[in-house]
Structure formats: C-alpha cells, structure tokens
Amino acid sequence: MRERRLLAIGLALLAALLLPAVARAQDAPFSVELGYRFEDISGNEDMYRSQVNEREGFLIRSLTVGTSGLGSFADSFMVDIKDLGQGSPWGSFRIDMGKQEAYKLRLAYRRTEHYSALPYFANPLLSSGVVPGQHTRDRTRNMLDLDLQITPWKGFVPFVGYTYNRYAGPGTTTYHIGQDEFRLDSDLEETEHEVRVGADFDAGPVWGSVLQGWRFGKGTDDLTLTPGAGNGNNPGSIEGIPVTATAISRTDETDVETPVTNAYVAGRLFKTVKLIGAYVRSAADADATEREDATGNFVSFDIDRFFKGYQENVSSQAESTYWRGSGRIEWNVFKQLDLSVGYQKRSREVDGEALFNELFLQTTLFTGFDPKDVQRSFEAVTSLERTEEIFDALALVRGVGPFDFRLGYYRTAQDVTYDADEEEIVIPIAQEGTWERKLDTFHGGLTFHWICFTLGGDYKYESADTAVMRTDFLDRQQLRLRADWAPREWFRIGGTYEALDFENDTVGIDLDAKYREYAGFLEVKPWKVLTLRLGGSRYEADTTTGYQLPLIWQTTTNVHAEEGTGLDAGLYLDVESFGLRAAYGRYDNEGSYPFTIDRVRVVADWMFVKKVGIVGEWSFDKYREDFASGANLGDYDANRYGVYLRVTP
C-alpha cells in the first residue's frame, strides 16, 4: 500500500513539473481528475474485496499532460494516467514520446491486485461458521513495458522491447500428508523478463512484421504450517494414534526459459486478391525443485506404518513446444461478394520427467514394532502431443436488397498422443494412447436492415466423431438473434437472444449442457439534455456430467443449475455546466448458488469555472445470499464516496 501511495504521489509531481512546459505550448493537451475516495463496508469484507475491491484512499482517476516539444530531444511528449492510487485495485500510466523521422518510445505500467477469500470455496469448516475458505490469495501483479521504434526509414521500422512482470504476495492453501489435510501459509513471488527485437516492413504490395523474443521466468513459493492448524481438518486418531503436525515447510522453485518467434506477411496478388501468411513458435524449457520437511504424528497406508517425520526432494524438468502456421486467401469477387479460404496447422508437445526421493523418519509398524527409517525413490515420465489441422472456407454477401449473408465451413482434424507413467495412474481405466478426432463446423448468418429496423441472426453447428478429453463435446449448437428499432432520434428499443447446447453421451461422461440468455433495452431521450434507459436480462444454465470417485471406483453425477434475472436503469443529464449520471442494477440468481446483488452508481459534476470543476461520486453494492441452510456468510453492504477535482483542456 505504501508503494502504491508513493507511486501515485510521484506521478502527480511529475505532472506538476510538466505544467510549465504545457502552459508554453499552445496545442499541448492537459486534463486531470484526482481526489479521494471514502468507503463504508459492513458485513463480509473479504467477499466484497473478492468481488469489487475498491478501497479508501487518494486516487488519480485520469491525468493527461503533454507538450509539443522538448527541444532537440523530442518533438512530442505525453503522459496518460488512469485509476492509479491507493483507492483503486488496478491502475496504469503511459508515457509516449518521440521525434519525427527518428524514434517513437512508449513506457507503460500496469498494476492489478488479485484478492480472493471466498467463504464457500475449499472450506471444510463451513458448517462451523468458519470463514473464509482455506484457499485464499492477496497478491499484486506489476507490469512494465518499454517499446522503442526506430523511424528514420520509410517502409522499414526496426523495434526493440522489454517487459517486466512480477506477481507476488501472500495466500493460503491446504496440503495432504499422513491421512489428514493441513492448512499452509504461502508466500509467492514470480518474476518474468522478456526481451524482444524485430521489424515492421511495408514494400507497397507486400507488408508484414517479424519478431523474436526471449522470456526468462523464475518463481518461488514458500509454504509453512499455519499457526494453530496442527490438528488438521479432521481431528481424531487412526489405529489409536492422533494425526497431528508440529511443523510443515515446503519450498517450490521454478526456472523457465522460452524463446518466441512471430512472423506475419501479407500482400496483394491482384487488386482484389490478398494473401496472408503467419507463423508462431515458442519452446519453453522449465526446471523445478521441491523441498519438503514435516514433523508430527502421521500414518501411511502406502508403507503400512506410523511415522514422525517426512522429507521429500523432487527435481523435475519439462519442455513445452508450440507452433502454428497459417495461410489465407481473400478475394473480393465484386462489390457485394467476398470469399476467403484458409488453412492452419498447430501443434503442442509437452514432455516432462520428475525424480522423487522420499524419507519417512522414525517409522513403526501399526503394532508398534520394527522401528526404522524408510527411504524410497522413483521416477515419472509423461508426455502429451496434440496436433490440429484446420481448413475453413467463408463467404460474405453484402447489399442484396436489405440483406447481408455470411456462410462458413470449418474442418478440424486432431491427433492426440498421451503417455502416462504408471506412478500417476490412480483409477483402473486406460489413460494413455493415441486418438484421432474430426470436428466439422457449419456457420451461417443473416442481417436484415430496413430504414430504422435491424434484425440479425447467427447459427453455428459443430459435430465431432469422438471425444478425447472429458470436456470435449460430440455435438454443439449455438444460436444468436438480435433486433434493434429506432424510429425516432429520441426512441430506441432492442433485444438479444442466445442459446448454447452441447453434449457428450459417452458412457461414464454423460455430459449435457444447456445455456439460454435473453436481454432487452429501451432508450428514450425526451429532451436533448436528458436520456433515460431501461434494460432487463435473464440467464439460464443447466449442466450435468459424470465423474469418477478414484478411491472407491464409482461414477456419480454432478448437476449445476442457475437461473438469473437482471434489471438495470439509467439516467443521463447534461445541463450547461452541470452533469448527472445515475444507474441502478439488480441481479437475482437462483439455483446451485442463489444470491442477489443491487448496485447503485451516481456521478455528478459541476464546472464552476470554464475549465475547472468538481465531481462527486457515490457507489453502493448490496450483496445477499439465499442458501436453504441459512448460512449466508458472504453478505455485505458497501458504500463508497468520492470527491474529485477536474480540469479539462
């Protein structure tokens, strides 16, 4: 938080230092909106932060400042800031500068906070009213991009770039050892550096781009037993021995190197024919290690012993190679007809191996005899190769009276080979082999436009001859409809409908899913300064799928059903120096996860002098759950109030 506050203050000072230059430049832009956000949260603040996470503090809502020249060094300079400061979970700034026929330089920064502490996710103690769940995170991603283009030559632009990406912060997770599950605290830090070089070229009838990049990533996750969690999630004893942990520590480290190649070229064979080719390749090489130490009273049915200590060292190596090549011909036959044909082939190959060394300390038989240490070592090797070839043909017919037509066909051929090590197989069915899958897709669309009325529709049907993964479908259909009618400038009404169905009736999978979504809106503008809007929507989801319980070799069915209804209304008022934006939204969901959320947003601005004004903002969120058990532990009310100073160009 201190880092974010210092960054916001530093950027504000940078803008202040540039003000004199801005004042001297007649055409230099300058605008700013900054202030303070207050908050008042009651109820489950963790759920609020997981969903919204706007907080109290200083905030630069927007700032744009620039100058048309900085002497011989640059003839343009621009700073652009969005939602940066203590009061926002995300924000960005960008600096653009350059000199004509010399260079263009862009520096961009983005910050995003990732927070999740849900009461119902991974929470074995929910029935006791303990929240949140045991899998949480409070982490921040910081990204910095630097791109330089060299521009003295016409038709040839070399470029270099660099990206820094850091994701770090605390979290919690769970770990199974000794016939119980224990909560661990996590401290994660991942950093990635990317360097890239390349060039864009334009030689008249032929143009394109070539890029070569290298990514280097490192990550460390330190995990330790959460204080007070030594009794595990299932307190009790096995064979008369209580399963407890006095200490658990684990460190996971990763090191990844990935060269990336990206090439694109396009050209016109004739005035009406365009050829496009593209190639992408990445080859990741990763090394990982894991070190673990645990002490306590544990049970292992694998070695049929009690043990008081456990040490594990794992070293692994993996390679992941992906490439994609594609070509396309686009032909403008005549004004109303476009045809295109494309071919694409892509492949992903993943190979990995891991060496495990385990040491069970102070073990005894369940009878209490034969005390000794037990050491085991084994190696696991796994590989997956997936190749796809895709052919497509598309046609677009425009301006046939009031109609436009779209037709398309896709043919996808997949080859999948999976080799699993016997150490990884946990259920007694085939998990490795080679499969071939063919997928046909038919797509059609129609748009009708007449004066002030527009009606459109799209239909897609996909059919596969087999399924490889449990998530693969055999048949899928999608229908989209939309309508819009605006007989007057002050009146507009419209709606959309979407249906999605897919299934896989293979015995043991029995996947069947149906989704429906309806939406409509009405917009009225009775006066030039006033706009009113009303909208509604409904969402329905119904899915069933089979899955296997590996411990007892039985198949059961998972059922998920949701029915959601949404309502929104808005008011927009602009009267000379005063503006008002007000919106209300309500979403009511029934089914597997019943909840209701009400949201209010009000923004008022008053420009009390020509270019200077004040902005007031109120945001309200009311979240309520409706579980039959009455354990509505995620409810909250959240009010945020903001006051900002606005300066316009």
C-alpha positions in Angstrom: 0.0 0.0 0.0 2.9 2.4 0.8 4.4 1.6 -2.6 1.2 2.4 -4.4 0.8 5.7 -2.5 4.4 6.8 -3.3 3.9 5.9 -6.9 0.7 8.0 -7.2 2.4 11.0 -5.5 5.4 10.7 -7.7 3.3 10.7 -10.8 1.4 13.7 -9.6 4.7 15.5 -9.0 5.8 14.6 -12.5 2.7 16.1 -13.9 3.3 19.2 -11.9 6.8 19.6 -13.2 5.5 19.4 -16.8 2.8 22.1 -16.3 5.2 25.0 -17.2 6.0 23.3 -20.5 2.4 22.6 -21.1 1.5 26.2 -20.5 4.0 27.4 -23.1 2.7 25.0 -25.7 -0.5 26.4 -27.4 -1.7 23.0 -28.6 -0.5 20.9 -25.7 -3.3 18.9 -24.0 -3.8 18.9 -20.3 -6.7 17.3 -18.2 -6.8 15.9 -14.8 -9.3 14.3 -12.4 -8.0 13.5 -8.9 -9.3 13.3 -5.4 -10.1 11.0 -2.5 -12.4 8.0 -2.2 -14.1 7.1 1.2 -15.6 3.8 2.0 -18.0 2.3 4.5 -18.2 -1.5 4.4 -20.4 -3.7 6.7 -20.7 -7.5 6.5 -18.2 -9.8 4.9 -15.4 -7.5 3.8 -13.5 -10.5 2.3 -16.4 -11.2 -0.1 -16.5 -7.5 -1.0 -12.8 -7.4 -1.8 -13.1 -10.6 -3.8 -15.8 -9.1 -6.0 -15.2 -5.3 -6.1 -12.2 -4.3 -4.0 -12.5 -0.6 -4.4 -11.0 1.0 -1.3 -10.5 4.2 0.5 -7.6 6.5 -0.4 -6.1 9.1 -2.8 -6.9 8.4 -6.4 -5.8 9.8 -9.8 -8.9 9.0 -11.9 -7.3 10.4 -15.0 -4.5 12.6 -16.0 -3.3 13.6 -19.4 -0.5 16.1 -19.8 1.8 16.7 -22.8 3.8 19.1 -24.8 4.5 19.6 -28.4 8.3 19.8 -28.0 11.2 19.2 -25.6 13.9 20.9 -27.7 16.1 18.8 -29.9 15.5 15.7 -27.8 11.8 15.1 -28.7 9.1 17.0 -30.6 6.2 15.2 -28.7 5.7 14.1 -25.1 2.6 12.7 -23.5 1.8 11.3 -20.0 -1.5 9.4 -19.5 -2.7 8.1 -16.1 -5.8 6.0 -15.4 -7.2 5.0 -12.0 -3.9 5.0 -10.2 -3.6 5.4 -6.4 -4.4 3.9 -3.0 -8.2 3.8 -3.7 -8.1 1.6 -6.8 -7.2 -2.1 -7.1 -6.0 -1.5 -10.6 -4.3 1.3 -12.5 -2.0 2.3 -15.3 0.2 5.0 -16.7 1.8 5.5 -20.1 4.5 7.9 -21.4 4.7 8.4 -25.1 7.5 10.5 -26.7 9.2 10.7 -30.0 10.9 12.7 -32.7 9.7 12.8 -36.2 11.8 10.6 -38.6 13.9 9.4 -35.6 12.2 7.3 -33.0 9.0 6.6 -31.0 9.3 5.5 -27.4 6.5 4.2 -25.1 6.8 3.3 -21.4 3.7 1.7 -19.9 3.0 0.5 -16.4 0.0 -1.6 -15.2 -0.8 -2.6 -11.6 -3.6 -5.1 -10.7 -4.5 -6.5 -7.3 -5.8 -10.1 -7.1 -7.8 -10.8 -3.9 -9.8 -13.9 -3.2 -11.1 -15.1 0.2 -14.5 -16.8 -0.5 -16.4 -18.3 2.4 -17.6 -21.4 0.5 -14.5 -22.4 -1.6 -12.3 -25.1 -0.2 -13.8 -24.7 3.3 -14.2 -28.0 5.2 -15.1 -25.9 8.4 -18.0 -24.1 6.8 -20.6 -25.9 8.9 -19.0 -24.5 12.0 -19.3 -20.9 10.6 -15.6 -20.5 10.0 -14.8 -18.2 7.0 -13.2 -17.6 4.7 -12.2 -20.9 3.0 -8.7 -22.3 3.2 -7.6 -21.4 -0.4 -7.1 -17.6 -0.5 -4.8 -15.1 -2.1 -3.9 -11.4 -1.7 -1.4 -10.8 -4.5 -0.4 -8.0 -6.8 0.8 -8.0 -10.4 3.1 -5.2 -11.6 3.9 -5.0 -15.3 6.3 -2.6 -17.1 6.6 -2.4 -20.8 9.2 -0.4 -22.8 9.0 -0.3 -26.6 11.2 1.7 -28.9 10.7 2.1 -32.7 13.4 3.4 -35.0 11.6 5.5 -37.7 14.1 7.3 -40.0 13.4 4.9 -42.9 10.2 4.8 -44.9 8.7 1.3 -45.1 11.1 -0.3 -42.6 10.7 0.2 -38.9 13.0 -1.8 -36.5 11.9 -2.1 -32.9 13.1 -3.4 -29.6 11.1 -4.0 -26.4 11.3 -5.1 -22.8 8.7 -6.4 -20.4 9.0 -6.9 -16.6 6.2 -8.8 -15.0 6.1 -9.5 -11.2 3.3 -11.4 -9.4 3.8 -11.7 -5.6 2.0 -11.8 -2.3 0.6 -14.0 0.5 -2.0 -16.7 0.3 -3.2 -19.9 2.0 -3.7 -23.4 0.7 -4.0 -27.0 2.0 -1.7 -30.0 1.9 -2.5 -33.7 2.5 0.0 -35.7 4.4 -0.3 -38.6 6.9 -4.0 -39.2 6.3 -5.1 -35.6 7.1 -5.2 -32.2 5.4 -3.4 -29.2 6.9 -3.6 -25.5 6.2 -0.4 -23.8 4.9 0.5 -20.2 4.6 2.0 -19.3 1.2 4.5 -16.6 0.2 4.7 -16.5 -3.6 7.0 -14.5 -5.8 7.1 -14.9 -9.6 9.1 -12.6 -12.0 9.4 -12.7 -15.7 11.6 -10.7 -18.1 11.0 -10.6 -21.8 13.3 -9.1 -24.4 12.2 -8.7 -28.0 13.5 -7.4 -31.3 12.0 -7.2 -34.7 10.9 -5.1 -37.6 7.8 -4.0 -39.4 8.1 -3.5 -43.2 5.9 -2.1 -46.0 7.1 -2.6 -49.5 3.9 -1.5 -51.3 2.1 -4.7 -52.4 3.8 -6.7 -49.6 3.9 -5.8 -45.9 4.4 -7.6 -42.6 6.3 -8.0 -39.3 8.9 -10.3 -37.8 9.5 -10.6 -34.0 11.9 -12.6 -32.0 11.6 -12.7 -28.2 13.1 -14.4 -25.2 11.3 -14.8 -21.9 13.0 -15.7 -18.6 10.9 -16.5 -15.6 11.7 -17.5 -12.0 9.3 -18.4 -9.2 9.5 -19.2 -5.5 6.6 -20.4 -3.3 7.5 -20.8 0.4 4.8 -22.7 2.4 4.7 -23.2 6.2 2.1 -24.7 8.5 -0.4 -22.1 9.6 -0.1 -21.3 13.3 -2.8 -23.3 15.2 -3.5 -25.6 12.3 -1.5 -28.6 13.6 -4.6 -30.7 14.4 -5.6 -30.8 10.7 -9.0 -30.6 9.1 -10.1 -34.0 10.5 -9.1 -34.1 14.2 -9.0 -37.6 15.5 -6.9 -40.8 15.6 -6.1 -43.7 13.3 -5.2 -47.0 14.9 -5.2 -45.2 18.2 -2.7 -42.6 17.1 -3.8 -38.9 16.8 -2.7 -37.5 13.4 -1.1 -34.1 14.1 1.6 -31.9 12.6 4.1 -29.8 14.7 5.8 -28.3 11.6 5.5 -28.4 7.8 7.6 -26.4 5.5 7.9 -26.6 1.7 9.7 -24.6 -0.9 8.9 -24.8 -4.6 11.2 -23.1 -7.1 10.8 -22.9 -10.9 13.0 -21.6 -13.7 11.6 -21.2 -17.2 13.2 -20.0 -20.5 11.1 -19.5 -23.5 12.2 -18.2 -26.9 9.3 -16.9 -29.0 9.1 -16.3 -32.8 6.3 -14.5 -34.5 6.2 -13.7 -38.2 3.4 -12.2 -40.4 3.4 -11.3 -44.1 0.6 -10.1 -46.3 0.4 -9.0 -49.9 -1.9 -8.3 -52.9 -1.6 -10.6 -55.8 -4.1 -8.5 -57.7 -6.2 -5.5 -56.7 -8.9 -7.8 -55.5 -6.8 -10.7 -54.1 -5.0 -10.7 -50.8 -2.6 -13.4 -49.5 -1.8 -13.7 -45.7 0.7 -16.0 -44.0 1.6 -16.2 -40.3 3.9 -18.4 -38.2 4.3 -18.5 -34.4 6.6 -20.7 -32.3 7.5 -21.0 -28.7 9.7 -23.5 -26.9 9.6 -23.4 -23.1 12.2 -25.3 -21.1 11.4 -25.5 -17.4 13.3 -26.8 -14.3 11.6 -27.1 -11.0 12.6 -28.3 -7.5 10.6 -29.0 -4.4 11.9 -29.4 -0.8 9.7 -30.5 2.0 10.1 -31.3 5.7 7.3 -32.3 8.1 7.3 -33.5 11.7 4.4 -34.8 13.8 2.4 -38.0 14.1 1.4 -39.3 10.7 0.0 -42.5 9.2 0.8 -44.1 5.8 -1.2 -47.0 4.4 1.2 -46.9 1.4 4.1 -48.2 3.5 1.7 -49.6 6.3 3.5 -47.6 9.1 3.3 -44.8 11.5 5.9 -42.1 11.0 7.0 -39.0 12.9 8.9 -37.2 10.1 8.9 -36.8 6.4 11.4 -35.4 3.9 10.9 -35.1 0.2 13.1 -33.8 -2.6 11.7 -33.5 -6.1 13.6 -32.4 -9.2 11.7 -32.1 -12.4 12.2 -30.9 -16.0 9.7 -30.2 -18.7 9.7 -29.0 -22.3 6.7 -27.5 -24.0 6.9 -26.7 -27.7 4.1 -24.9 -29.6 4.0 -23.8 -33.1 1.3 -22.6 -35.5 1.4 -21.9 -39.2 -1.4 -20.5 -41.3 -2.2 -19.2 -44.7 -5.2 -17.4 -46.1 -6.5 -16.1 -49.5 -9.1 -13.3 -49.5 -10.8 -12.5 -52.8 -13.1 -9.6 -53.4 -15.0 -11.1 -56.3 -17.1 -8.0 -56.8 -18.6 -5.2 -54.6 -21.2 -7.5 -52.9 -19.2 -10.7 -52.6 -16.1 -11.6 -50.6 -14.6 -15.1 -50.5 -11.8 -16.5 -48.3 -10.1 -19.8 -47.8 -7.7 -20.6 -45.0 -5.5 -23.4 -43.7 -3.9 -23.7 -40.3 -1.8 -26.3 -38.6 -0.8 -26.1 -35.0 1.0 -28.5 -32.6 1.7 -28.6 -28.9 4.1 -31.1 -27.4 4.7 -31.4 -23.7 7.4 -33.8 -22.2 8.2 -34.0 -18.6 10.1 -36.1 -16.1 10.4 -35.9 -12.3 12.7 -37.7 -9.8 11.2 -38.2 -6.3 13.2 -39.0 -3.2 11.2 -39.7 0.0 12.4 -40.3 3.5 10.0 -41.5 6.3 11.6 -40.9 9.7 11.0 -42.8 12.9 8.5 -45.3 11.5 6.9 -48.2 13.2 4.5 -50.9 12.2 0.9 -50.5 13.3 1.7 -53.0 16.0 4.4 -50.7 17.3 7.4 -52.9 16.4 10.2 -52.7 13.9 11.3 -49.0 14.3 13.3 -47.7 11.3 13.6 -45.1 8.7 12.2 -45.9 5.2 13.6 -44.3 2.0 12.0 -44.5 -1.5 13.0 -43.2 -4.9 11.1 -43.3 -8.2 10.9 -41.5 -11.5 7.9 -40.5 -13.5 7.9 -39.6 -17.2 4.9 -38.2 -19.0 4.3 -36.7 -22.5 1.4 -35.2 -24.4 1.3 -34.3 -28.1 -1.6 -32.6 -29.8 -1.7 -31.7 -33.5 -4.5 -29.9 -35.2 -5.2 -29.1 -38.9 -7.9 -26.6 -39.7 -9.4 -25.8 -43.1 -12.0 -23.1 -43.5 -14.0 -21.5 -46.3 -16.0 -18.3 -45.8 -18.3 -16.2 -47.9 -19.8 -12.8 -47.3 -22.6 -11.4 -49.4 -23.5 -7.7 -48.9 -26.2 -5.4 -50.1 -28.6 -7.9 -51.6 -31.5 -5.6 -51.1 -31.8 -5.1 -47.4 -29.9 -8.4 -46.7 -26.4 -9.4 -45.8 -25.4 -13.1 -45.7 -22.5 -15.0 -44.1 -21.6 -18.6 -44.7 -18.7 -20.6 -43.4 -17.4 -24.2 -43.0 -14.5 -25.4 -40.8 -12.9 -28.8 -40.7 -10.6 -29.6 -37.8 -8.6 -32.8 -37.6 -7.0 -33.6 -34.2 -4.3 -36.2 -33.3 -3.6 -36.6 -29.6 -1.0 -38.9 -28.1 -0.7 -39.2 -24.3 1.9 -41.3 -22.4 1.4 -41.5 -18.6 3.8 -43.0 -16.1 2.3 -45.8 -14.0 3.1 -43.8 -10.9 0.4 -41.3 -12.0 -2.4 -43.7 -12.7 -4.9 -43.6 -9.9 -8.0 -45.2 -11.5 -8.1 -48.6 -13.2 -9.0 -47.4 -16.7 -6.9 -46.5 -19.8 -5.4 -43.1 -19.5 -2.9 -43.2 -22.3 -2.9 -43.9 -26.0 -3.4 -42.3 -29.4 -6.7 -40.7 -30.6 -7.9 -39.1 -33.8 -10.8 -36.6 -33.7 -12.5 -34.8 -36.5 -14.7 -31.8 -36.0 -17.0 -30.2 -38.6 -18.4 -26.8 -38.1 -21.1 -25.1 -40.1 -21.8 -21.4 -39.6 -24.4 -19.1 -41.2 -25.5 -15.6 -40.5 -28.2 -13.2 -41.8 -28.7 -9.4 -41.3 -31.7 -7.5 -42.4 -31.7 -3.7 -42.3 -34.6 -1.5 -43.5 -34.8 2.2 -42.7 -34.7 2.2 -38.9 -35.1 -1.5 -38.2 -32.2 -4.1 -38.0 -32.6 -7.8 -37.4 -29.8 -10.3 -37.3 -29.1 -13.9 -36.6 -26.1 -16.3 -36.4 -26.2 -20.1 -36.2 -23.3 -22.5 -35.6 -23.4 -26.3 -35.6 -20.4 -28.4 -34.6 -20.1 -32.2 -34.7 -17.3 -34.4 -33.6 -16.8 -38.1 -34.3 -15.3 -38.8 -30.9 -14.2 -37.2 -27.6 -10.6 -37.3 -26.2 -10.8 -35.2 -23.1 -13.7 -35.4 -20.7 -14.5 -31.8 -21.5 -14.8 -32.4 -25.3 -18.2 -32.4 -26.8 -19.7 -34.5 -29.5 -22.3 -32.1 -30.7 -22.6 -28.3 -30.0 -25.2 -25.8 -31.3 -25.2 -22.0 -30.9 -27.9 -19.6 -31.9 -27.7 -15.8 -31.6 -30.5 -13.3 -32.5 -30.6 -9.5 -32.2 -33.1 -6.8 -33.1 -32.9 -3.0 -33.0 -35.6 -0.4 -33.8 -35.0 3.3 -33.7 -38.0 5.1 -35.5 -37.1 8.5 -34.0 -33.9 10.1 -32.7 -35.4 10.1 -29.2 -36.6 6.5 -29.1 -34.7 3.2 -29.4 -35.6 -0.4 -28.4 -33.8 -3.7 -28.9 -33.1 -7.1 -27.7 -30.8 -10.2 -28.0 -31.2 -13.9 -27.5 -28.5 -16.6 -27.3 -28.8 -20.4 -26.9 -25.9 -22.8 -26.5 -26.3 -26.6 -26.3 -23.6 -29.3 -26.2 -23.4 -32.9 -25.2 -21.2 -36.0 -24.9 -23.2 -39.1 -24.3 -20.2 -41.4 -23.9 -20.9 -43.8 -21.1 -19.2 -42.6 -17.9 -19.1 -38.9 -19.1 -22.7 -38.2 -19.9 -22.1 -34.5 -20.5 -25.2 -32.5 -21.3 -25.3 -28.7 -21.1 -27.9 -26.0 -22.0 -27.5 -22.2 -21.7 -30.0 -19.6 -22.5 -29.7 -15.8 -22.3 -32.3 -13.1 -23.1 -31.8 -9.4 -22.9 -33.7 -6.2 -23.9 -33.4 -2.5 -23.6 -35.4 0.7 -24.1 -33.8 4.1 -24.5 -35.7 7.4 -24.5 -34.4 10.9 -25.0 -37.4 13.2 -24.3 -35.2 16.3 -24.3 -31.7 17.0 -25.7 -30.2 17.2 -22.2 -31.9 14.1 -20.8 -31.6 10.4 -21.7 -33.4 7.5 -19.9 -32.6 3.9 -20.3 -34.2 0.7 -19.0 -32.9 -2.9 -19.6 -33.6 -6.4 -18.5 -32.0 -9.8 -18.9 -32.4 -13.5 -18.0 -29.8 -16.2 -17.8 -30.4 -19.9 -17.5 -27.9 -22.7 -17.2 -28.4 -26.4 -16.7 -25.5 -28.9 -16.9 -24.9 -32.5 -15.9 -21.8 -34.5 -16.2 -20.5 -37.8 -14.8 -17.2 -38.1 -12.9 -15.4 -40.9 -11.1 -14.5 -41.1 -7.5 -11.0 -42.6 -7.6 -10.9 -44.0 -4.0 -14.0 -46.3 -4.5 -14.0 -46.6 -8.3 -17.6 -45.4 -8.6 -19.2 -42.9 -11.1 -21.5 -40.2 -9.9 -23.2 -37.2 -11.5 -22.6 -33.5 -11.0 -25.6 -31.3 -11.5 -25.3 -27.5 -11.9 -28.3 -25.2 -12.4 -28.6 -21.5 -12.4 -31.5 -19.0 -13.2 -30.6 -15.4 -13.1 -32.7 -12.3 -13.7 -31.2 -8.8 -14.3 -32.7 -5.3 -14.3 -30.9 -2.1 -15.0 -32.0 1.5 -15.3 -30.1 4.7 -16.1 -30.4 8.5 -16.2 -28.1 10.8 -18.0 -28.5 14.6 -17.7 -26.3 17.4 -19.2 -27.3 21.0 -18.5 -24.7 23.5 -19.4 -22.0 23.3 -16.7 -23.8 20.5 -14.7 -23.9 16.8 -15.4 -25.5 13.9 -13.7 -25.1 10.1 -14.3 -27.2 7.7 -12.3 -27.6 4.0 -12.7 -29.3 1.1 -10.9 -28.8 -2.6 -11.4 -30.1 -5.7 -9.8 -29.3 -9.3 -10.4 -31.2 -12.1 -8.8 -29.8 -15.7 -9.2 -31.5 -18.9 -8.2 -30.1 -22.4 -8.4 -26.9 -24.0 -7.2 -25.6 -20.7 -5.9 -28.5 -18.4 -5.0 -27.7 -14.7 -4.5 -29.0 -11.2 -5.1 -26.8 -8.1 -5.8 -28.1 -4.5 -6.0 -25.8 -1.8 -7.4 -26.2 2.0 -7.5 -23.8 4.4 -9.2 -24.3 8.2 -9.1 -21.8 10.7 -10.6 -22.4 14.5 -10.6 -20.1 17.1 -12.0 -20.2 20.9 -11.9 -17.8 23.0 -13.9 -17.9 26.1 -11.7 -15.4 28.0 -13.9 -14.7 27.5 -17.6 -12.2 24.6 -17.3 -12.3 23.7 -13.7 -14.9 21.7 -11.8 -15.7 19.3 -9.0 -17.0 15.8 -9.3 -19.0 13.9 -6.6 -19.4 10.1 -6.8 -21.5 7.6 -4.8 -21.3 3.8 -5.4 -23.3 1.3 -3.4 -23.3 -2.5 -3.6 -25.6 -4.8 -1.6 -24.9 -8.5 -1.8 -27.2 -11.1 -0.3 -27.1 -14.9 -0.4 -30.2 -17.2 -0.1 -29.0 -20.7 0.8 -31.6 -23.0 2.2 -29.3 -23.7 5.2 -29.4 -20.1 6.1 -25.6 -20.0 6.2 -25.4 -16.7 4.2 -21.9 -15.9 5.3 -21.0 -13.7 2.3 -23.5 -10.9 2.8 -22.2 -7.3 2.7 -23.2 -3.6 2.2 -20.6 -1.4 0.6 -20.8 2.4 0.2 -18.0 4.4 -1.5 -18.0 8.2 -1.7 -15.6 10.1 -3.9 -14.8 13.8 -4.3 -12.5 14.8 -7.2 -11.1 17.9 -8.8 -11.5 18.1 -12.6 -9.5 20.2 -15.0 -10.4 20.0 -18.7 -8.4 21.2 -21.8 
